[in-house]
């Protein structure tokens, strides 16, 4: 059974940094798409901010986080991370990790960030405020 559990959400000041973790179980990172999405309270839609797929080995970032956020994977620990720096109040949201198994070769990170994934964690809250 696939499980995803996020951790690391916190209150942080503008300009600060934070690292989110997502522990994965029930599948291997070696043949999967994984990503981070976020949802602000007043918006029902989850925004894909960074997605990676083993299909092409590339990581997609939405423009608003490029240069500030980094998605990384630790296959040995079956864990993915989201390193966030230069945080802004607009980054305040619930952050979700997500995964899809055995991604087709023609699916890119952009595709998954735009259309979502099959399995989701319950989310962790990041609040950026002074």
N, CA and C atoms as an extended XYZ file, in Angstrom:
390
Properties=species:S:1:pos:R:3:atomname:S:1:resname:S:1:resid:I:1 pbc="F F F"
N         0.846       -1.185        0.000 N   UNK     1
C         0.000        0.000        0.000 CA  UNK     1
C         0.884        1.238        0.000 C   UNK     1
N         0.545        2.168       -0.843 N   UNK     2
C         1.347        3.380       -0.981 CA  UNK     2
C         0.985        4.377        0.114 C   UNK     2
N         2.009        4.885        0.779 N   UNK     3
C         1.821        5.920        1.795 CA  UNK     3
C         2.841        7.021        1.598 C   UNK     3
N         2.401        8.246        1.836 N   UNK     4
C         3.289        9.397        1.787 CA  UNK     4
C         3.021       10.236        3.039 C   UNK     4
N         4.082       10.568        3.749 N   UNK     5
C         3.929       11.332        4.991 CA  UNK     5
C         4.882       12.514        4.971 C   UNK     5
N         4.311       13.713        4.949 N   UNK     6
C         5.119       14.921        4.945 CA  UNK     6
C         5.467       15.345        6.371 C   UNK     6
N         6.574       16.069        6.491 N   UNK     7
C         6.964       16.670        7.766 CA  UNK     7
C         7.831       17.887        7.484 C   UNK     7
N         7.991       18.721        8.520 N   UNK     8
C         8.883       19.863        8.406 CA  UNK     8
C         8.203       21.206        8.293 C   UNK     8
N         6.887       21.220        8.152 N   UNK     9
C         6.199       22.499        8.081 CA  UNK     9
C         6.355       23.294        9.372 C   UNK     9
N         6.423       24.622        9.231 N   UNK    10
C         6.657       25.462       10.410 CA  UNK    10
C         6.323       26.907       10.089 C   UNK    10
N         6.394       27.731       11.121 N   UNK    11
C         6.309       29.180       10.963 CA  UNK    11
C         7.722       29.709       10.757 C   UNK    11
N         7.939       30.473        9.698 N   UNK    12
C         9.258       30.993        9.387 CA  UNK    12
C         9.131       32.443        8.951 C   UNK    12
N        10.166       33.215        9.238 N   UNK    13
C        10.136       34.631        8.875 CA  UNK    13
C        10.436       34.822        7.400 C   UNK    13
N         9.943       35.897        6.809 N   UNK    14
C        10.295       36.198        5.408 CA  UNK    14
C        11.809       36.243        5.228 C   UNK    14
N        12.258       35.656        4.130 N   UNK    15
C        13.695       35.558        3.866 CA  UNK    15
C        14.328       34.312        4.440 C   UNK    15
N        13.592       33.578        5.236 N   UNK    16
C        14.133       32.387        5.881 CA  UNK    16
C        14.108       31.162        4.989 C   UNK    16
N        14.563       30.060        5.570 N   UNK    17
C        14.663       28.795        4.838 CA  UNK    17
C        13.972       27.692        5.623 C   UNK    17
N        13.596       26.649        4.890 N   UNK    18
C        12.924       25.513        5.512 CA  UNK    18
C        13.114       24.303        4.617 C   UNK    18
N        13.186       23.130        5.227 N   UNK    19
C        13.250       21.900        4.447 CA  UNK    19
C        12.080       20.998        4.811 C   UNK    19
N        11.323       20.632        3.805 N   UNK    20
C        10.235       19.664        3.987 CA  UNK    20
C        10.723       18.279        3.580 C   UNK    20
N        10.213       17.273        4.282 N   UNK    21
C        10.533       15.885        3.965 CA  UNK    21
C         9.249       15.129        3.666 C   UNK    21
N         9.374       14.112        2.849 N   UNK    22
C         8.245       13.236        2.561 CA  UNK    22
C         8.744       11.790        2.559 C   UNK    22
N         8.313       11.050        3.566 N   UNK    23
C         8.681        9.635        3.665 CA  UNK    23
C         7.696        8.823        2.840 C   UNK    23
N         8.242        8.027        1.932 N   UNK    24
C         7.425        7.232        1.021 CA  UNK    24
C         7.510        5.764        1.400 C   UNK    24
N         6.423        5.036        1.223 N   UNK    25
C         6.444        3.600        1.455 CA  UNK    25
C         5.482        2.920        0.496 C   UNK    25
N         5.760        1.651        0.236 N   UNK    26
C         4.890        0.875       -0.639 CA  UNK    26
C         5.290        0.906       -2.097 C   UNK    26
N         6.357        1.638       -2.416 N   UNK    27
C         6.838        1.657       -3.799 CA  UNK    27
C         8.271        2.169       -3.795 C   UNK    27
N         8.933        2.017       -4.938 N   UNK    28
C        10.318        2.447       -5.072 CA  UNK    28
C        10.394        3.747       -5.860 C   UNK    28
N        11.363        4.578       -5.452 N   UNK    29
C        11.594        5.819       -6.190 CA  UNK    29
C        12.233        5.568       -7.549 C   UNK    29
N        12.744        4.372       -7.759 N   UNK    30
C        13.492        4.087       -8.991 CA  UNK    30
C        12.627        4.135      -10.240 C   UNK    30
N        11.326        3.984      -10.098 N   UNK    31
C        10.449        4.001      -11.264 CA  UNK    31
C         9.163        4.725      -10.878 C   UNK    31
N         9.273        6.043      -10.737 N   UNK    32
C         8.128        6.791      -10.250 CA  UNK    32
C         8.247        8.261      -10.627 C   UNK    32
N         7.150        8.942      -10.526 N   UNK    33
C         7.133       10.402      -10.567 CA  UNK    33
C         6.785       10.883       -9.167 C   UNK    33
N         7.499       11.908       -8.716 N   UNK    34
C         7.227       12.469       -7.393 CA  UNK    34
C         7.199       13.986       -7.506 C   UNK    34
N         6.520       14.611       -6.582 N   UNK    35
C         6.453       16.062       -6.664 CA  UNK    35
C         5.910       16.700       -5.413 C   UNK    35
N         5.991       18.019       -5.403 N   UNK    36
C         5.451       18.832       -4.328 CA  UNK    36
C         4.392       19.776       -4.893 C   UNK    36
N         3.296       19.853       -4.186 N   UNK    37
C         2.199       20.732       -4.547 CA  UNK    37
C         1.865       21.584       -3.323 C   UNK    37
N         1.185       22.694       -3.559 N   UNK    38
C         0.762       23.485       -2.406 CA  UNK    38
C        -0.636       24.029       -2.645 C   UNK    38
N        -1.299       24.297       -1.532 N   UNK    39
C        -2.678       24.774       -1.591 CA  UNK    39
C        -2.848       25.881       -0.568 C   UNK    39
N        -3.296       27.041       -1.027 N   UNK    40
C        -3.576       28.142       -0.109 CA  UNK    40
C        -5.011       27.988        0.374 C   UNK    40
N        -5.308       28.482        1.572 N   UNK    41
C        -6.617       28.200        2.175 CA  UNK    41
C        -7.803       28.613        1.315 C   UNK    41
N        -7.671       29.731        0.609 N   UNK    42
C        -8.830       30.222       -0.124 CA  UNK    42
C        -8.942       29.649       -1.525 C   UNK    42
N        -8.050       28.731       -1.854 N   UNK    43
C        -8.054       28.162       -3.198 CA  UNK    43
C        -8.183       26.655       -3.094 C   UNK    43
N        -9.166       26.075       -3.745 N   UNK    44
C        -9.347       24.629       -3.658 CA  UNK    44
C        -8.312       23.866       -4.474 C   UNK    44
N        -7.742       24.513       -5.487 N   UNK    45
C        -6.842       23.809       -6.387 CA  UNK    45
C        -5.438       23.736       -5.795 C   UNK    45
N        -4.839       22.579       -5.907 N   UNK    46
C        -3.442       22.412       -5.521 CA  UNK    46
C        -2.558       22.809       -6.697 C   UNK    46
N        -1.551       23.610       -6.397 N   UNK    47
C        -0.620       24.060       -7.428 CA  UNK    47
C         0.621       23.178       -7.416 C   UNK    47
N         0.960       22.615       -8.556 N   UNK    48
C         2.197       21.850       -8.659 CA  UNK    48
C         3.380       22.791       -8.732 C   UNK    48
N         4.324       22.667       -7.797 N   UNK    49
C         5.446       23.601       -7.774 CA  UNK    49
C         6.756       22.949       -8.197 C   UNK    49
N         6.890       21.657       -8.015 N   UNK    50
C         8.100       20.972       -8.463 CA  UNK    50
C         7.797       19.491       -8.636 C   UNK    50
N         8.135       18.961       -9.808 N   UNK    51
C         7.840       17.560      -10.092 CA  UNK    51
C         9.003       16.919      -10.848 C   UNK    51
N         9.259       15.676      -10.503 N   UNK    52
C        10.333       14.898      -11.124 CA  UNK    52
C         9.759       13.565      -11.581 C   UNK    52
N        10.211       13.120      -12.736 N   UNK    53
C         9.832       11.783      -13.180 CA  UNK    53
C        11.064       11.037      -13.665 C   UNK    53
N        11.133        9.754      -13.347 N   UNK    54
C        12.246        8.943      -13.823 CA  UNK    54
C        12.166        8.732      -15.335 C   UNK    54
N        11.048        9.087      -15.956 N   UNK    55
C        10.893        8.927      -17.405 CA  UNK    55
C        11.935        9.732      -18.167 C   UNK    55
N        12.180       10.981      -17.731 N   UNK    56
C        13.182       11.786      -18.436 CA  UNK    56
C        14.271       12.309      -17.515 C   UNK    56
N        14.130       12.082      -16.222 N   UNK    57
C        15.181       12.459      -15.287 CA  UNK    57
C        15.295       13.944      -15.011 C   UNK    57
N        14.321       14.712      -15.460 N   UNK    58
C        14.358       16.167      -15.272 CA  UNK    58
C        13.381       16.599      -14.182 C   UNK    58
N        13.721       17.696      -13.538 N   UNK    59
C        12.868       18.269      -12.506 CA  UNK    59
C        12.261       19.565      -13.028 C   UNK    59
N        10.951       19.674      -12.912 N   UNK    60
C        10.241       20.873      -13.322 CA  UNK    60
C         9.993       21.750      -12.098 C   UNK    60
N        10.141       23.052      -12.280 N   UNK    61
C         9.794       24.025      -11.243 CA  UNK    61
C         8.855       25.082      -11.831 C   UNK    61
N         7.844       25.428      -11.099 N   UNK    62
C         6.996       26.536      -11.520 CA  UNK    62
C         7.798       27.828      -11.377 C   UNK    62
N         7.505       28.807      -12.199 N   UNK    63
C         8.322       30.023      -12.251 CA  UNK    63
C         8.457       30.706      -10.889 C   UNK    63
N         7.400       30.682      -10.104 N   UNK    64
C         7.409       31.432       -8.843 CA  UNK    64
C         8.384       30.879       -7.808 C   UNK    64
N         8.883       29.661       -7.994 N   UNK    65
C         9.819       29.091       -7.015 CA  UNK    65
C        11.195       28.795       -7.611 C   UNK    65
N        11.360       29.016       -8.906 N   UNK    66
C        12.650       28.750       -9.548 CA  UNK    66
C        13.757       29.536       -8.869 C   UNK    66
N        14.862       28.865       -8.604 N   UNK    67
C        15.998       29.514       -7.963 CA  UNK    67
C        15.889       29.598       -6.451 C   UNK    67
N        14.717       29.303       -5.904 N   UNK    68
C        14.529       29.361       -4.447 CA  UNK    68
C        14.254       27.986       -3.840 C   UNK    68
N        13.579       27.123       -4.577 N   UNK    69
C        13.203       25.801       -4.068 CA  UNK    69
C        13.973       24.732       -4.839 C   UNK    69
N        14.301       23.649       -4.156 N   UNK    70
C        14.980       22.520       -4.777 CA  UNK    70
C        14.350       21.214       -4.317 C   UNK    70
N        13.933       20.405       -5.273 N   UNK    71
C        13.444       19.059       -4.975 CA  UNK    71
C        14.615       18.096       -5.063 C   UNK    71
N        14.741       17.254       -4.052 N   UNK    72
C        15.786       16.232       -4.091 CA  UNK    72
C        15.219       14.898       -3.622 C   UNK    72
N        15.918       13.835       -3.954 N   UNK    73
C        15.468       12.480       -3.622 CA  UNK    73
C        16.597       11.690       -2.970 C   UNK    73
N        16.259       10.895       -1.994 N   UNK    74
C        17.198        9.962       -1.390 CA  UNK    74
C        16.603        8.571       -1.581 C   UNK    74
N        17.086        7.885       -2.609 N   UNK    75
C        16.513        6.579       -2.920 CA  UNK    75
C        16.722        5.571       -1.793 C   UNK    75
N        17.854        5.658       -1.113 N   UNK    76
C        18.153        4.709       -0.039 CA  UNK    76
C        17.168        4.854        1.118 C   UNK    76
N        16.747        6.078        1.368 N   UNK    77
C        15.809        6.328        2.469 CA  UNK    77
C        14.362        6.382        1.980 C   UNK    77
N        14.176        6.258        0.668 N   UNK    78
C        12.835        6.385        0.074 CA  UNK    78
C        12.147        7.656        0.548 C   UNK    78
N        12.876        8.734        0.436 N   UNK    79
C        12.409       10.029        0.936 CA  UNK    79
C        12.690       11.099       -0.104 C   UNK    79
N        11.774       12.031       -0.239 N   UNK    80
C        12.038       13.206       -1.059 CA  UNK    80
C        11.997       14.438       -0.165 C   UNK    80
N        12.649       15.483       -0.637 N   UNK    81
C        12.764       16.718        0.142 CA  UNK    81
C        12.413       17.915       -0.733 C   UNK    81
N        12.028       18.976       -0.079 N   UNK    82
C        11.865       20.261       -0.740 CA  UNK    82
C        12.624       21.283        0.091 C   UNK    82
N        13.763       21.717       -0.437 N   UNK    83
C        14.545       22.759        0.213 CA  UNK    83
C        14.010       24.103       -0.250 C   UNK    83
N        13.604       24.941        0.704 N   UNK    84
C        13.017       26.233        0.363 CA  UNK    84
C        13.860       27.340        0.982 C   UNK    84
N        14.192       28.331        0.199 N   UNK    85
C        14.948       29.469        0.707 CA  UNK    85
C        14.300       30.761        0.221 C   UNK    85
N        14.775       31.881        0.778 N   UNK    86
C        14.219       33.203        0.436 CA  UNK    86
C        12.696       33.169        0.467 C   UNK    86
N        12.166       32.610        1.518 N   UNK    87
C        10.720       32.432        1.605 CA  UNK    87
C        10.003       33.773        1.695 C   UNK    87
N         8.842       33.805        1.086 N   UNK    88
C         8.016       35.003        1.003 CA  UNK    88
C         6.651       34.710        1.618 C   UNK    88
N         5.952       35.744        2.094 N   UNK    89
C         4.603       35.490        2.634 CA  UNK    89
C         3.698       34.767        1.644 C   UNK    89
N         3.915       34.999        0.351 N   UNK    90
C         3.096       34.339       -0.674 CA  UNK    90
C         3.352       32.837       -0.753 C   UNK    90
N         4.386       32.359       -0.100 N   UNK    91
C         4.661       30.915       -0.059 CA  UNK    91
C         3.846       30.213        1.028 C   UNK    91
N         3.130       30.967        1.826 N   UNK    92
C         2.299       30.372        2.868 CA  UNK    92
C         1.232       29.474        2.254 C   UNK    92
N         1.226       28.216        2.671 N   UNK    93
C         0.293       27.237        2.106 CA  UNK    93
C         0.452       25.911        2.840 C   UNK    93
N        -0.472       25.007        2.563 N   UNK    94
C        -0.276       23.606        2.947 CA  UNK    94
C         0.473       22.931        1.803 C   UNK    94
N         1.569       22.277        2.130 N   UNK    95
C         2.408       21.624        1.129 CA  UNK    95
C         2.165       20.124        1.154 C   UNK    95
N         1.950       19.567       -0.034 N   UNK    96
C         1.674       18.146       -0.182 CA  UNK    96
C         2.747       17.499       -1.045 C   UNK    96
N         3.172       16.307       -0.676 N   UNK    97
C         3.963       15.527       -1.611 CA  UNK    97
C         3.031       14.531       -2.298 C   UNK    97
N         3.433       14.130       -3.490 N   UNK    98
C         2.597       13.248       -4.296 CA  UNK    98
C         3.471       12.345       -5.139 C   UNK    98
N         2.874       11.254       -5.605 N   UNK    99
C         3.625       10.305       -6.417 CA  UNK    99
C         2.713        9.576       -7.383 C   UNK    99
N         3.297        9.187       -8.491 N   UNK   100
C         2.651        8.281       -9.432 CA  UNK   100
C         3.649        7.190       -9.782 C   UNK   100
N         3.167        5.980       -9.885 N   UNK   101
C         4.058        4.843      -10.105 CA  UNK   101
C         4.168        4.509      -11.595 C   UNK   101
N         5.323        3.987      -11.965 N   UNK   102
C         5.594        3.535      -13.335 CA  UNK   102
C         5.143        4.568      -14.362 C   UNK   102
N         5.741        5.745      -14.348 N   UNK   103
C         5.299        6.797      -15.267 CA  UNK   103
C         5.604        6.436      -16.719 C   UNK   103
N         4.685        6.729      -17.633 N   UNK   104
C         4.957        6.523      -19.057 CA  UNK   104
C         6.151        7.351      -19.503 C   UNK   104
N         6.864        6.878      -20.500 N   UNK   105
C         8.110        7.533      -20.912 CA  UNK   105
C         7.886        8.932      -21.449 C   UNK   105
N         6.676        9.228      -21.928 N   UNK   106
C         6.430       10.529      -22.536 CA  UNK   106
C         5.849       11.541      -21.550 C   UNK   106
N         5.700       11.161      -20.288 N   UNK   107
C         5.174       12.092      -19.289 CA  UNK   107
C         6.329       12.838      -18.635 C   UNK   107
N         6.222       14.146      -18.596 N   UNK   108
C         7.287       14.972      -18.034 CA  UNK   108
C         6.895       15.495      -16.651 C   UNK   108
N         7.866       16.142      -16.004 N   UNK   109
C         7.560       16.759      -14.720 CA  UNK   109
C         6.500       17.838      -14.867 C   UNK   109
N         6.567       18.578      -15.966 N   UNK   110
C         5.566       19.616      -16.217 CA  UNK   110
C         4.168       19.001      -16.285 C   UNK   110
N         4.049       17.863      -16.953 N   UNK   111
C         2.755       17.197      -17.072 CA  UNK   111
C         2.199       16.877      -15.690 C   UNK   111
N         3.047       16.276      -14.861 N   UNK   112
C         2.553       15.863      -13.553 CA  UNK   112
C         2.215       17.060      -12.672 C   UNK   112
N         3.005       18.114      -12.743 N   UNK   113
C         2.690       19.293      -11.937 CA  UNK   113
C         1.405       19.956      -12.417 C   UNK   113
N         1.134       19.840      -13.691 N   UNK   114
C        -0.072       20.476      -14.231 CA  UNK   114
C        -1.313       19.638      -13.954 C   UNK   114
N        -1.202       18.300      -14.049 N   UNK   115
C        -2.389       17.448      -13.990 CA  UNK   115
C        -2.488       16.607      -12.723 C   UNK   115
N        -1.480       16.641      -11.875 N   UNK   116
C        -1.548       15.931      -10.614 CA  UNK   116
C        -1.018       14.513      -10.689 C   UNK   116
N        -1.028       13.864       -9.521 N   UNK   117
C        -0.496       12.512       -9.404 CA  UNK   117
C        -1.513       11.612       -8.717 C   UNK   117
N        -1.169       10.319       -8.598 N   UNK   118
C        -2.143        9.333       -8.134 CA  UNK   118
C        -2.241        9.224       -6.627 C   UNK   118
N        -1.122        9.454       -5.945 N   UNK   119
C        -1.082        9.222       -4.501 CA  UNK   119
C        -0.629       10.493       -3.803 C   UNK   119
N        -1.246       10.765       -2.665 N   UNK   120
C        -1.006       12.028       -1.966 CA  UNK   120
C        -0.785       11.826       -0.481 C   UNK   120
N         0.040       12.711        0.088 N   UNK   121
C         0.142       12.781        1.528 CA  UNK   121
C        -0.954       13.681        2.080 C   UNK   121
N        -0.948       13.859        3.390 N   UNK   122
C        -1.983       14.668        4.036 CA  UNK   122
C        -1.606       16.140        4.166 C   UNK   122
N        -0.358       16.469        3.884 N   UNK   123
C         0.053       17.860        3.865 CA  UNK   123
C         0.716       18.328        5.141 C   UNK   123
N         1.513       19.393        5.003 N   UNK   124
C         2.163       20.033        6.146 CA  UNK   124
C         2.111       21.537        5.912 C   UNK   124
N         1.799       22.289        6.967 N   UNK   125
C         1.562       23.723        6.835 CA  UNK   125
C         2.854       24.508        6.946 C   UNK   125
N         3.061       25.380        5.978 N   UNK   126
C         4.174       26.337        6.013 CA  UNK   126
C         3.582       27.737        6.096 C   UNK   126
N         3.984       28.475        7.113 N   UNK   127
C         3.517       29.842        7.281 CA  UNK   127
C         4.727       30.771        7.271 C   UNK   127
N         4.709       31.731        6.358 N   UNK   128
C         5.800       32.700        6.259 CA  UNK   128
C         5.265       34.048        6.734 C   UNK   128
N         5.734       34.468        7.878 N   UNK   129
C         5.207       35.686        8.479 CA  UNK   129
C         6.191       36.216        9.504 C   UNK   129
N         6.215       37.542        9.646 N   UNK   130
C         7.055       38.155       10.669 CA  UNK   130
C         6.249       38.365       11.957 C   UNK   130
